[in-house]
Amino acid sequence: MSVDTLSPAQATALDLALAIGENAAFDGWTPAAVEAAALSEGVDPALAAMAIPEGAVGLIDLYGQGVDKALAEALPAETLAAMKIRERIRSLVWTRLQIQEPAKEAIRRALAILAMPQNAAAAARLSWRSADVMWRMAGDTATDYNHYTKRAILSAVYGSTLLAWLQDESDGNTDTAAFLDRRIDNVMQFEKWKAGLGKSERPSLTRFLGRLRYPPR
C-alpha cells in the first residue's frame, strides 16, 4: 500500500509501528505495547487503540510494514542504483536487521507466534512480502518464473540470516554479517549456474532452498 493512499488512521498506525515493536520486547505483542508506543510518540492512546489492528499477528504485520517504510527511507532508489545487484541485496537485508535491532527480543517472540500452526498462512505471507519489498527496491521487474524463484530464495536467505542474528552475541553482529555474506555467495553461484542452463531446464529450487535453510556452518 502506498503511503500516499493511507487513511489518517492507517498513517497513525504506521507511524507507531516501530515503537510498538520496541515496546513489544517488554510488553509482548499486546495492547500494552500499543499504549506504551503511543505515549512515547505523543499520540493519544485511545486514538492509537482505534487505529491499530487487533491481535498479535496484526501487530506483527504492522511492525513489518513499519520496517519496510524505514528501509525505503534508509536506502532510497538513487542510493541502491549506484550499487551492483549483490551489494543491493546485501545492503537491504543488513539494513533491515539494523532497523529491527531495538526490537530484537520482540522479534524472537514474533517468530514463536508465527510458528503456531494457525498462523502458518500469515507467516508465509509476511515472509514473502519482505522478500518482495526488497527485490522491488533492488529494481527487479521480472514477471516470469524468475519473479517467484528470486523471492523464494531471498525469503530463505533472509529467514536463515534472521535466525543467525537472533543468536548472535558477537560485537557488531559480525558473525551474522559473515553468515549473510556466505548465503549471498550461495545465491550468486546458483544464479550463475541457472543462467548456464537451457531454457527448457529448471534447477531444483526445493533442493537449493534446503541448502540455504540448513547450510553447513
QUITAUR-V764738 format. One record per helix or strand of 3 or more residues. SS is the DSSP state (H for helix, E for strand). FROM is the first residue (numbers start at 1). TO is the last residue. If there is no record, write none. Layout:
ss=(SS:SS)
from=(FROM:FROM)
to=(TO:TO)
This chain:
ss=(H:H:H:H:H:H:H:H:H:H:H)
from=(3:8:31:45:55:77:85:117:145:171:205)
to=(5:27:40:51:74:81:114:137:167:195:213)
